[in-house]
Amino acid sequence: MSLLSMLFRGTLPEEIQILDREEYHEAISKGKVQLVDVRTKSEFMGGHIKGASNIDYFQGSAFASAFSKFKKDKPLYIYCQSGNRSQQAARKLASMGFTKIYDLRGGYGRWTY
């Protein structure tokens, strides 16, 4: 990782917001939402947030293709195991035109509901 990428890694595009688990839980509990687990299938099968779809971030073009079925102007809630992968996924999704992306701070590892 270059020095520049390390310096700017903490700066998120305006389309992305990191929510703590209480805010995230409240938001996804309000009804039908676009909720996606970006972990691997085996991680997903080991436990996930109820109602989440599984789209593995590491699946390259299949990742982008799977998100073509989602509405870009509606809030999109994503998470991974620790928050690192989902932040990378959020950046990619913002570049694909998604306008409201919410990431779970600390990932599924901190999910207690």
KOLBA-334492 format. One record per residue (C-alpha): residue number from 1; x, y, z; residue in three letters. Coordinates in steps of 0.5 Angstrom, whole numbers, always signed. Layout:
// residues N
{NUM, {X, Y, Z}, "ALA"} ...
***
This chain:
// residues 113
{1, {+0, +0, +0}, "MET"} {2, {+3, +7, -2}, "SER"} {3, {+4, +12, +3}, "LEU"} {4, {-2, +17, -1}, "LEU"} {5, {-7, +11, -1}, "SER"} {6, {-6, +10, +7}, "MET"} {7, {-7, +18, +8}, "LEU"} {8, {-13, +18, +4}, "PHE"} {9, {-16, +11, +6}, "ARG"} {10, {-20, +14, +12}, "GLY"} {11, {-23, +19, +7}, "THR"} {12, {-30, +16, +5}, "LEU"} {13, {-34, +19, -1}, "PRO"} {14, {-40, +23, +1}, "GLU"} {15, {-45, +17, -1}, "GLU"} {16, {-42, +12, +5}, "ILE"} {17, {-44, +13, +12}, "GLN"} {18, {-41, +8, +17}, "ILE"} {19, {-46, +6, +23}, "LEU"} {20, {-45, +4, +29}, "ASP"} {21, {-49, -3, +31}, "ARG"} {22, {-55, +1, +34}, "GLU"} {23, {-56, +5, +29}, "GLU"} {24, {-55, +0, +24}, "TYR"} {25, {-60, -5, +27}, "HIS"} {26, {-65, +1, +28}, "GLU"} {27, {-65, +3, +21}, "ALA"} {28, {-65, -5, +18}, "ILE"} {29, {-71, -6, +23}, "SER"} {30, {-76, -1, +20}, "LYS"} {31, {-78, -5, +14}, "GLY"} {32, {-75, -8, +7}, "LYS"} {33, {-68, -6, +6}, "VAL"} {34, {-63, -7, +1}, "GLN"} {35, {-58, -11, +6}, "LEU"} {36, {-52, -15, +3}, "VAL"} {37, {-47, -19, +7}, "ASP"} {38, {-40, -18, +2}, "VAL"} {39, {-37, -24, +6}, "ARG"} {40, {-35, -31, +3}, "THR"} {41, {-41, -36, +2}, "LYS"} {42, {-38, -40, +8}, "SER"} {43, {-37, -34, +12}, "GLU"} {44, {-45, -33, +11}, "PHE"} {45, {-47, -40, +12}, "MET"} {46, {-43, -39, +19}, "GLY"} {47, {-48, -34, +21}, "GLY"} {48, {-51, -28, +18}, "HIS"} {49, {-56, -22, +19}, "ILE"} {50, {-63, -24, +18}, "LYS"} {51, {-66, -22, +11}, "GLY"} {52, {-59, -21, +8}, "ALA"} {53, {-57, -23, +1}, "SER"} {54, {-50, -26, +0}, "ASN"} {55, {-45, -23, -5}, "ILE"} {56, {-38, -24, -4}, "ASP"} {57, {-34, -18, -5}, "TYR"} {58, {-28, -23, -8}, "PHE"} {59, {-32, -25, -14}, "GLN"} {60, {-30, -20, -18}, "GLY"} {61, {-34, -18, -24}, "SER"} {62, {-40, -23, -21}, "ALA"} {63, {-40, -18, -15}, "PHE"} {64, {-41, -12, -20}, "ALA"} {65, {-46, -16, -24}, "SER"} {66, {-50, -18, -18}, "ALA"} {67, {-51, -11, -16}, "PHE"} {68, {-54, -9, -22}, "SER"} {69, {-61, -12, -19}, "LYS"} {70, {-61, -7, -14}, "PHE"} {71, {-64, +0, -14}, "LYS"} {72, {-58, +5, -14}, "LYS"} {73, {-62, +11, -11}, "ASP"} {74, {-65, +7, -5}, "LYS"} {75, {-61, +6, +1}, "PRO"} {76, {-56, +0, +1}, "LEU"} {77, {-54, -3, +8}, "TYR"} {78, {-47, -8, +7}, "ILE"} {79, {-43, -11, +12}, "TYR"} {80, {-37, -16, +12}, "CYS"} {81, {-34, -19, +18}, "GLN"} {82, {-30, -14, +21}, "SER"} {83, {-31, -8, +17}, "GLY"} {84, {-25, -8, +12}, "ASN"} {85, {-28, -11, +6}, "ARG"} {86, {-35, -8, +7}, "SER"} {87, {-31, -1, +6}, "GLN"} {88, {-28, -3, +0}, "GLN"} {89, {-34, -6, -3}, "ALA"} {90, {-38, +1, -1}, "ALA"} {91, {-32, +5, -5}, "ARG"} {92, {-33, +0, -11}, "LYS"} {93, {-41, +1, -10}, "LEU"} {94, {-40, +9, -10}, "ALA"} {95, {-36, +9, -16}, "SER"} {96, {-42, +4, -19}, "MET"} {97, {-47, +10, -18}, "GLY"} {98, {-50, +8, -11}, "PHE"} {99, {-52, +14, -7}, "THR"} {100, {-53, +12, +0}, "LYS"} {101, {-49, +6, +2}, "ILE"} {102, {-49, +5, +10}, "TYR"} {103, {-43, +0, +13}, "ASP"} {104, {-44, -3, +19}, "LEU"} {105, {-38, -1, +24}, "ARG"} {106, {-34, -7, +26}, "GLY"} {107, {-38, -12, +22}, "GLY"} {108, {-41, -18, +23}, "TYR"} {109, {-36, -20, +29}, "GLY"} {110, {-39, -14, +33}, "ARG"} {111, {-46, -16, +31}, "TRP"} {112, {-50, -18, +38}, "THR"} {113, {-57, -18, +36}, "TYR"} 
***
